[in-house]
């Protein structure tokens, strides 16, 4: 798949859950609700910051499914607020 095709598909997503990777950064660039998963302590300097509909979870621990789901719901809710 070409990058342009991938971006087109991602632009139609409601939200994205991603590890800290290129796809997560593309979702941030598209201004989508994003939850980025981290398993290393650099989360504070690498995760999305400054907007309530994008967040990072984990850092000093591997995030659980429940923690990830709660973050997803919070990001989607924040994105639906005017």
Helices and strands as residue ranges (DSSP letters): H 3-11, E 15-19, H 22-29, E 33-38, H 43-46, E 54-58, H 65-80
